[in-house]
Amino acid sequence: MFKPKLHPVLTSLALFLIISCAHTPDVLGRWREIGKTATLEFWRDGTFKAVDNLGMAVSGKYTLQKNGNIRFEITHQESPPEILNGKLTVRGDELTLTVEGHKEVERYKRGK
């Protein structure tokens, strides 16, 4: 009977990828702020769109880090991007976001 051997480097790479994915929260999709109209939407390509309670929209790129930190790079026409850093957690269908320099903790529910 033939038993395929896995190359040690491939085995290590696969294990690393599995562990990395396990520590990154699943933020993909649309989220709505609990009790409000604001929304956040995250795409697989690392981009996002946010619409506040007044209907003002911003978009750009996001980067999730293993320690629960998130970095937003908000795109502005004719000016450099705005960088916001924060802490993000996902538990079930609830996302909690705290942005550095802001006292408010934002809570979102996953859209259907």
Backbone bond lengths (Angstrom), bond angles and torsions (degrees), N, CA, C in turn:
res aa  C-N    CA-C-N  psi(-1)  N-CA   C-N-CA  omega(-1)  CA-C   N-CA-C  phi
1 M - - - 1.445 - - 1.529 108.91 -
2 F 1.331 116.47 136.20 1.463 122.93 -177.97 1.520 109.71 -87.22
3 K 1.327 115.79 126.57 1.463 121.31 176.00 1.518 107.64 -116.13
4 P 1.341 117.78 113.32 1.459 119.24 179.66 1.529 110.33 -69.11
5 K 1.321 115.46 142.69 1.465 120.88 176.66 1.515 108.92 -102.60
6 L 1.308 115.89 133.71 1.453 120.30 175.62 1.521 108.98 -89.51
7 H 1.281 114.77 137.68 1.458 120.49 177.57 1.527 107.83 -68.70
8 P 1.339 118.90 135.74 1.477 121.50 -177.82 1.527 113.53 -56.26
9 V 1.333 117.76 -35.31 1.466 120.26 -179.60 1.522 109.66 -68.11
10 L 1.328 117.94 -41.70 1.461 121.00 179.18 1.523 111.04 -65.23
11 T 1.318 116.36 -39.52 1.458 120.88 177.94 1.527 110.07 -62.73
12 S 1.318 117.00 -44.12 1.472 121.22 179.54 1.526 110.93 -64.65
13 L 1.331 116.94 -41.52 1.458 121.14 179.58 1.525 110.40 -63.54
14 A 1.321 117.20 -44.68 1.461 120.73 179.39 1.530 110.69 -61.49
15 L 1.306 117.48 -43.79 1.462 121.87 178.92 1.521 110.82 -62.36
16 F 1.330 117.04 -43.26 1.465 121.83 178.77 1.527 110.66 -60.49
17 L 1.336 117.14 -44.07 1.457 120.83 -179.50 1.528 111.51 -64.53
18 I 1.312 116.73 -40.72 1.465 120.58 179.03 1.525 110.38 -63.92
19 I 1.313 117.44 -45.21 1.467 121.62 179.63 1.523 110.76 -65.27
20 S 1.333 117.50 -42.15 1.464 121.03 -179.82 1.514 110.99 -61.36
21 C 1.327 116.26 -43.72 1.462 119.76 -179.30 1.522 111.41 -66.51
22 A 1.303 116.98 -32.76 1.464 120.78 -177.86 1.521 112.20 -67.57
23 H 1.316 118.19 -24.75 1.459 121.48 -177.23 1.522 112.84 -96.86
24 T 1.328 118.48 -2.87 1.448 121.93 -178.85 1.524 108.62 -102.65
25 P 1.340 117.58 122.40 1.459 118.80 -178.44 1.527 112.09 -65.81
26 D 1.321 116.43 150.10 1.453 122.25 178.42 1.523 108.85 -84.64
27 V 1.320 116.95 97.28 1.461 121.04 -177.99 1.523 112.60 -102.20
28 L 1.316 117.49 -7.28 1.462 120.70 -174.43 1.523 111.63 -57.84
29 G 1.314 115.06 138.74 1.457 120.88 178.16 1.516 112.38 112.70
30 R 1.319 113.98 -168.66 1.472 121.38 -175.78 1.526 110.13 -102.75
31 W 1.338 115.26 137.89 1.461 123.17 -179.59 1.525 108.49 -126.94
32 R 1.330 116.85 142.95 1.469 121.57 177.20 1.518 108.92 -120.80
33 E 1.345 115.96 132.60 1.462 120.10 -179.31 1.529 109.98 -63.57
34 I 1.309 116.01 133.22 1.463 121.91 -175.97 1.532 109.97 -65.22
35 G 1.340 115.97 123.93 1.454 122.03 179.15 1.515 114.81 78.20
36 K 1.324 117.13 5.33 1.468 121.12 -178.03 1.527 109.15 -137.56
37 T 1.326 116.30 -176.81 1.469 120.39 -178.50 1.527 113.30 -105.24
38 A 1.330 118.17 -7.38 1.463 121.35 -177.89 1.537 110.48 -61.78
39 T 1.326 116.35 145.82 1.466 121.40 179.10 1.520 110.75 -132.78
40 L 1.317 114.78 153.81 1.464 124.06 171.83 1.518 106.50 -128.20
41 E 1.322 117.09 139.13 1.453 120.24 176.34 1.521 108.71 -135.16
42 F 1.335 115.80 127.01 1.455 122.77 -178.37 1.524 109.75 -115.13
43 W 1.347 116.06 134.77 1.462 121.08 177.36 1.519 110.54 -112.77
44 R 1.311 114.86 157.60 1.467 123.35 -177.33 1.535 112.62 -59.87
45 D 1.327 117.85 -28.15 1.467 121.26 -177.05 1.527 113.25 -79.23
46 G 1.345 117.30 5.95 1.467 120.39 177.79 1.512 113.92 88.23
47 T 1.337 117.99 14.15 1.461 120.68 177.20 1.526 109.71 -107.58
48 F 1.323 115.21 161.00 1.457 121.04 -179.95 1.523 109.79 -145.04
49 K 1.323 114.98 164.09 1.460 122.66 171.83 1.522 106.43 -139.05
50 A 1.330 116.46 136.13 1.462 122.26 177.45 1.523 108.20 -127.24
51 V 1.331 115.54 136.41 1.458 121.69 175.71 1.520 107.08 -123.81
52 D 1.348 116.75 123.36 1.470 119.22 -177.17 1.527 111.09 -81.41
53 N 1.313 116.92 -178.76 1.464 122.25 -176.54 1.526 113.55 -67.14
54 L 1.330 117.37 -15.07 1.468 121.24 177.71 1.530 111.60 -97.96
55 G 1.324 117.45 1.01 1.463 121.31 178.56 1.518 114.57 90.88
56 M 1.334 117.66 3.87 1.467 120.68 178.74 1.529 109.49 -78.75
57 A 1.324 116.52 128.40 1.466 121.28 -175.84 1.526 111.65 -109.17
58 V 1.331 115.37 143.83 1.463 122.65 171.22 1.523 106.64 -133.63
59 S 1.328 114.87 158.19 1.463 119.19 178.66 1.520 108.70 -148.70
60 G 1.309 115.48 169.67 1.450 120.86 179.62 1.508 111.00 164.14
61 K 1.330 115.51 -145.91 1.460 122.23 -178.08 1.524 109.67 -115.94
62 Y 1.331 115.27 153.23 1.461 120.14 174.91 1.515 109.16 -132.14
63 T 1.332 115.26 151.90 1.460 121.90 176.50 1.519 107.95 -133.60
64 L 1.334 115.37 122.87 1.464 120.90 175.87 1.512 109.23 -94.07
65 Q 1.319 116.22 139.72 1.453 121.13 177.06 1.518 109.20 -115.28
66 K 1.323 117.42 155.61 1.460 122.58 -175.38 1.524 113.40 -58.53
67 N 1.310 117.87 -29.59 1.465 121.06 -175.00 1.531 113.40 -84.52
68 G 1.330 117.16 11.51 1.458 120.73 178.61 1.512 114.13 89.63
69 N 1.321 116.95 2.30 1.457 119.81 177.35 1.522 109.85 -84.23
70 I 1.329 115.44 151.51 1.454 121.79 175.72 1.520 108.01 -133.07
71 R 1.322 115.39 145.14 1.468 122.06 178.61 1.520 107.38 -122.75
72 F 1.331 116.20 123.76 1.458 121.92 176.17 1.520 108.71 -104.68
73 E 1.307 116.82 133.08 1.465 122.90 172.82 1.522 106.13 -115.92
74 I 1.341 115.60 100.24 1.461 121.62 -174.62 1.519 109.38 -88.30
75 T 1.318 114.65 127.75 1.459 121.83 -177.85 1.524 110.25 -84.06
76 H 1.347 116.00 132.13 1.461 122.72 174.97 1.520 108.22 -126.44
77 Q 1.324 116.14 139.70 1.463 119.26 177.25 1.524 109.82 -68.45
78 E 1.309 115.56 135.70 1.460 123.53 174.60 1.524 114.81 58.28
79 S 1.322 117.95 24.80 1.462 120.91 173.33 1.521 108.35 -152.55
80 P 1.326 116.71 160.72 1.465 119.48 -178.47 1.531 110.94 -64.09
81 P 1.331 116.68 156.93 1.466 119.32 178.72 1.526 111.90 -64.23
82 E 1.312 115.75 150.65 1.461 122.42 175.88 1.531 107.56 -95.96
83 I 1.315 116.92 130.31 1.463 121.70 -178.67 1.530 109.38 -105.10
84 L 1.324 115.83 127.26 1.460 122.30 174.58 1.513 108.33 -124.77
85 N 1.309 116.82 134.38 1.464 122.04 177.00 1.517 108.33 -115.33
86 G 1.316 115.39 148.43 1.451 118.74 -179.87 1.512 112.40 -160.73
87 K 1.302 114.74 -174.41 1.460 123.67 178.71 1.523 107.20 -116.92
88 L 1.334 116.54 134.46 1.452 121.19 -176.58 1.523 109.96 -134.30
89 T 1.317 115.99 134.84 1.460 120.75 173.69 1.521 108.52 -132.82
90 V 1.325 115.37 147.25 1.455 121.81 175.16 1.518 107.08 -126.33
91 R 1.318 115.24 125.18 1.470 121.65 175.66 1.520 106.35 -129.63
92 G 1.330 115.32 107.09 1.457 119.55 -176.76 1.510 109.85 64.68
93 D 1.342 116.09 -123.44 1.464 121.29 -179.57 1.524 112.58 -101.69
94 E 1.346 116.91 22.84 1.457 120.40 179.02 1.525 110.77 -122.21
95 L 1.309 115.28 130.16 1.464 123.30 179.23 1.523 107.59 -112.97
96 T 1.331 116.98 132.02 1.461 122.18 176.65 1.523 107.90 -116.83
97 L 1.326 116.13 130.73 1.461 121.65 -176.72 1.517 109.83 -130.56
98 T 1.330 115.67 128.53 1.461 122.28 173.28 1.524 106.77 -124.26
99 V 1.321 116.68 120.91 1.454 121.78 -179.47 1.517 108.88 -96.96
100 E 1.353 116.67 133.60 1.467 121.06 179.67 1.523 110.17 -54.63
101 G 1.317 115.74 136.23 1.460 120.94 178.67 1.521 113.84 87.37
102 H 1.322 117.59 -6.88 1.463 122.13 177.34 1.520 108.30 -114.77
103 K 1.309 116.69 135.79 1.467 120.12 -178.00 1.527 112.05 -81.32
104 E 1.330 116.86 -24.93 1.459 121.46 -174.75 1.532 112.21 -74.32
105 V 1.310 115.08 135.85 1.462 121.82 173.09 1.522 106.38 -99.02
106 E 1.330 116.48 123.95 1.459 120.73 -178.93 1.520 109.38 -99.09
107 R 1.341 115.76 134.85 1.468 120.64 178.99 1.523 108.37 -121.22
108 Y 1.322 115.42 131.99 1.458 122.46 -177.14 1.521 110.47 -124.10
109 K 1.312 115.71 151.90 1.461 123.07 175.20 1.532 107.55 -112.06
110 R 1.336 116.27 137.39 1.472 121.20 -179.16 1.536 109.01 -64.09
111 G 1.340 116.01 134.50 1.456 121.55 176.69 1.519 110.99 -74.91
112 K 1.301 115.38 161.57 1.472 120.11 -179.02 1.488 111.46 -106.36
